[in-house]
């Protein structure tokens, strides 16, 4: 991580993440997740974080840990904090974006792992990363939702059960992206 990259982590905050998406984009992404979850029993959670916390940056500087590894670790931490693992069929998926690094991570719960392989997720990430790299955050997230939707429809088709009107379905995860 160069000096400018480090400054970007120190400079960006949740306000930058909110501005990167905007209210309209948040509503469109919320509706896209809601529509997706009508067709499968899985749960999709989106988490957009502006930058790594200082404890991660310190590990990078002191121990030379790669930012890609730290980004993945942070996504796993958010997976737990957002309780994506706590769904009825263990079929939640976290789509995590780290703006300072223009990185996206997809973390799938243990119920999904036997139905797909890491190569499929890596292909998805490669396609989505192109959108993020060119500054099209909403497009990248929409593409990620659609890609995850295809996996969940194939592996966990909907049982036709009702969805709650409050924006949370049976697993209880919010449909609205979480901005940190």
URWO-V524662 format. One record per residue. SS is DSSP state (H for helix, E for strand, L for the rest). OMEGA is omega in whole degrees, -180 to 180 (* if undefined). Layout:
{{SS,OMEGA} {SS,OMEGA}}
//
This chain:
{{L,178} {L,-178} {H,-180} {H,178} {H,177} {H,177} {H,179} {H,178} {H,-179} {H,-175} {H,-175} {L,176} {L,-176} {H,176} {H,177} {H,179} {H,178} {H,179} {H,-180} {H,179} {H,-177} {H,-176} {H,-179} {H,179} {H,178} {H,179} {H,180} {H,179} {H,177} {H,-180} {H,179} {H,177} {H,-180} {H,179} {H,179} {H,-174} {H,174} {L,-173} {L,179} {E,180} {L,-180} {L,179} {E,177} {E,178} {E,178} {E,179} {E,179} {E,-179} {E,-176} {L,-175} {L,177} {L,174} {L,-177} {H,-179} {H,176} {H,179} {H,178} {H,179} {H,178} {H,-177} {H,-175} {H,-173} {H,178} {L,176} {L,-178} {L,-180} {H,177} {H,179} {H,179} {H,178} {H,178} {H,179} {H,179} {H,177} {H,178} {H,177} {H,179} {H,177} {H,179} {H,-178} {H,179} {L,178} {L,179} {L,179} {L,-172} {L,177} {L,-174} {L,-176} {L,-178} {L,-178} {L,175} {E,178} {E,175} {E,171} {E,-174} {E,178} {E,174} {E,-173} {H,-177} {H,-179} {H,-175} {L,-178} {E,173} {E,177} {E,174} {E,180} {E,-179} {E,180} {L,-174} {H,178} {H,-179} {H,-173} {H,-179} {L,-176} {L,-177} {L,-179} {L,-176} {H,179} {H,179} {H,179} {H,-180} {H,176} {H,178} {H,-178} {H,-180} {H,180} {H,-177} {H,-178} {H,179} {H,178} {H,-178} {H,-179} {H,180} {L,175} {L,-180} {L,-175} {H,-179} {H,179} {H,179} {H,179} {H,177} {H,178} {H,179} {H,178} {H,-180} {H,-180} {H,178} {H,178} {H,180} {H,178} {H,-177} {H,177} {H,-179} {H,-173} {H,-175} {L,-179} {E,-177} {L,175} {L,178} {L,-179} {L,-178} {L,175} {L,-179} {L,-176} {L,-175} {L,179} {L,176} {E,178} {L,-173} {L,-179} {L,176} {L,178} {L,179} {E,176} {L,-179} {L,177} {L,178} {E,-179} {E,-178} {L,*}}
//
